[in-house]
């Protein structure tokens, strides 16, 4: 299932801000999950309630609110002085797996 199909499915439940399907970096094939950012909490809750367990192409969707990325221990050093890896967060994302 690609971004366009997910957008179309989730737009039936409310406004969609963005859709990202996670892909294998080597093959470009879908890894079976993605993230959909809805325009409001109400739309997100409706999508979760109505699409969790919904069957698409013989596979059931699992739709829930995305959890924050887990912190990793240690630090990343690059050359003299090193540096720290990390990423920012933000937005209300919802995880969809198939």
N, C-alpha and C positions, 0 to 999 in steps of 0.2 A: 504494500500500500504506500503510495507516495504522498507528497505534500498536498497536491491538488485534491486528491480524494479525501484526505483527512480534513482539509479546510472545508470542503463541501459538506461533509458529514457534521462537523462541529458547528458550522454556521447556522444549521437548522435549530440549534439550541441557544444561539446568541452571537454577539459580535466576536470575531476572532482577530486578535492583534498579529499573531505570528504562528507559523507552523514549522517545526524542524524535525525531520526524520533523521535519526542517527544512522550513519552508514559506515561500513567497513572501509578503512582507508586504502586497502590494497585492491579490493574488488569493486567497491562502489555499491555493493548490495546492501539493502536495508538490514539493520541488526535486529529488527523486530520491535523497536520502540521509538518513541519520539516525544516531543514536547509541544504543547499547544498553549499559547497565552491567550486567554479570553479577555474581553474588554471590561468585564465587571465580575465581581464576586457572585452576583446572582446568576449570570450566564454560566460561570464556572460550576457552580453547585448544580444547576440544571443539567449540564453536560455530564457531570459525574453521576448524578442520580439516574439519568435516562440512558446513558451509553455504556456504563459499566456492565459487562456481561453481554453486550450487544454482539451478535454474530455478523461478521463480515467475511465473505469468501470462505465460509466454513470454520473460521477461527473466532473465538470470543475475545473481545477487547477487555482489557483491564484498565479502567480509568480512575485515577486518583490524583490528589494534590501532590505535586512534586516535593520531595524532602530536600532540605538544604544539603549541599555537597559536604561530605564528611571531611573533617580536617585530617591531614596526614602529618605524621610525626617527622621530625628532622627538618633539615633545610637543604636547599639546593645551592651549591657553590659553583661559580664559574670563574676560574682564573683568580688572580690576586684580588682580594677584597670581597670576593664572592658576591652573592645576591640571594634574594629570596624569591621563591616561586609562590604563586598564589593567584587567585582570581576574585574579582568582585562579584557581588550578587545583586539581586533586585528583581522586582516584578513578581507577579503571581503566575507561576507556571503550573501546568497540569500535565501529568505523565500519562501517556497512552501506550499500552503494550498490546501486541498481537502476535 
